[in-house]
Amino acid sequence: MKNTKNEKDFASIVVAVFEWITVGLLSFMVLLVFTNAVLRYTINVAITESEELARFIFIYIIFLGSIIAFKEKKFIAITIVADALKGKARIAVMIIKEVLVFIAIVYLLYSGIIFTMQASTYSAQGFRINFGLVTMVLPIMAAGMLIIMVRDIIHTVRTRKTEGK
């Protein structure tokens, strides 16, 4: 059971890092937008690139926040079918759901990598940063979710083995 604790700690560390990054990005975005608003209305000067940068930061906040929501099981789920079932039928539906979610996350990782490689050939209009830096948050999110999901699967399998003994 000691390995389960280490795996849980690894996933928790990954999520904690994403939480701190998200908090830092949100703070920076608020400061950036506030500063731009103050400059615009006091001395009639605006930093045009700040609006685009704030948009990119917001994208990162959403995708990194998705990892946190995934870990805490805060995503919206329709459980009408699973709630109506009992016993083995309920377990079968839950397993099918987990397999489908796993496939979706792997697809997000794969397509996110391809999208990032394609997007890296472009630059953002105002800020002139490589657009691949913006889109790479998609495979980062998918990888974070896979880490959490694999950790949960390992924990479930080990728990079932110890309960069966």
N, C-alpha and C positions, 0 to 999 in steps of 0.2 A: 504493500500500500504506500510505501515511501515514494515510489516513482510517481504515483498519482499526485501527491503533494507537490513534487518538483514540477510536473507538467502544469498543474494548476498555477503554481507560482510563475512559470514562464509566461503563460497566457495572461495572467494578471499584470505582470510587468509590462507586456506589450500594450495592454489596454491602458494602463496607467500612463505610459509614455504618450499614447495618442490623446489621452485626456489632457495632459499638460500642454501638448502641442496645440490642441483645440482651444484651450483657455488662452494661451499666448496669442494665437491668431485672432481670436475674437477681440481681445484687448487691443491689439494692434489695429484691427479694422475699425473699431470704434474711435480710437485716437485719430486715425487717418481721415475718416469721414468728418469727425468733429472739427479737426484742424482745417480741412478744406472748406467746411461750411463757415467757420469763423473768418477765414481769409476772404471768402467770396462776399460776405455781407459787411465786413468792416472796411477792407481796403480795395474791394472789387477786383480781386485777383484770385483765380482758381488754379489748382494744380490738376490739369486735365487727366494726367495719367493715374491720379489717385482713384478716380471712379472705376477705371478698368481693373486696377490692382485690388480694390475693395471687392469687386465682383469675383475675381480669381480666388481671393482669400475666403470669400463666402462659399465657393464651391468646395474648397478644402475642408472648411468647417462642417459642411453637410456630409461629405463622404467619410471623414474621420469620425464624426458623430455617429454615423451608421454602424461603425465597428462597436462603439460603446453600447449602442442600443441593442445590437445583436448579442453581445455578451450578456447583457442584463435581461434578455428575452422581452424587450420592450417594443418589438415590431408588431404591427397589427397582424393578427392571425384570425382566420375564420375557422372556428372550431365546432361549428354546428354538427357536422357529421361525426367527428371524433367524440364529442360530448354525448351524442345519442347512443353510441355503441358501448358495449361492455366486454370485458375479458379479452380473448384472443383477437376478436375482430377490431377492437379499439387499438390494440398493440400493432396489428397489421397496418391499419390506416396511419398510425404514427410513424411506423418504419418507412412506409411509402412516402410520407411527407418529408421525412429527413433525407431520404435518397434523392427526392426531387430538388430539395433545397441545396444539397451537396452538388448535384449536377448543375444547377443554376449558378452557384458560386464559382465552380470550375470554369463554366462558360464565360462568366464575367471576367475572371482572371485572364483567360486566353484571349478573349476579344478586346479586353482592356490593354493588353500588351500590344496587340496588333494596332489598335487605335492610337496608342501612344507613339508607336513607331511611325505611323502615317502622319500624325499631327506634328511630329518633331521636325518635319520639313517646312513648317510654317512659323511665322512670327506673329505675335499679337500686334494689333494695329497701333495702339497708343503707346504702350509700355515697351514694345519691341523686345519682349522676352520670347524664348522658344516656347511654342504652344505645347510641346511635349511635356514641359515642366508643369503645365496646368493639368493636362489629361492623365498624367501618371498617377494621380490620386485614385483613379478607378482600379488599376491592378493592386495598388497598395491596400485599398479597402477590401478587395476580394481576398488577398493573401491574409490580411488580419482576420477576416471572417473564417477562412479555412483553418487557421491556427486554432481559433476558438472551437470550431466544430469538431476538428480531430481530437482536441483535448476532451471535449464532452463525450465523444464516442468511446475513447479509451477509458474514461472514467465509468461510463455506463457498463461497458463490457466487464471491466474489473469488478465493479460492484455486483453484477449478476453472478460472476464466478464465485465470489466470496459468499453470496447469499445461498448459492446452490450447494455449498460444502456442508 
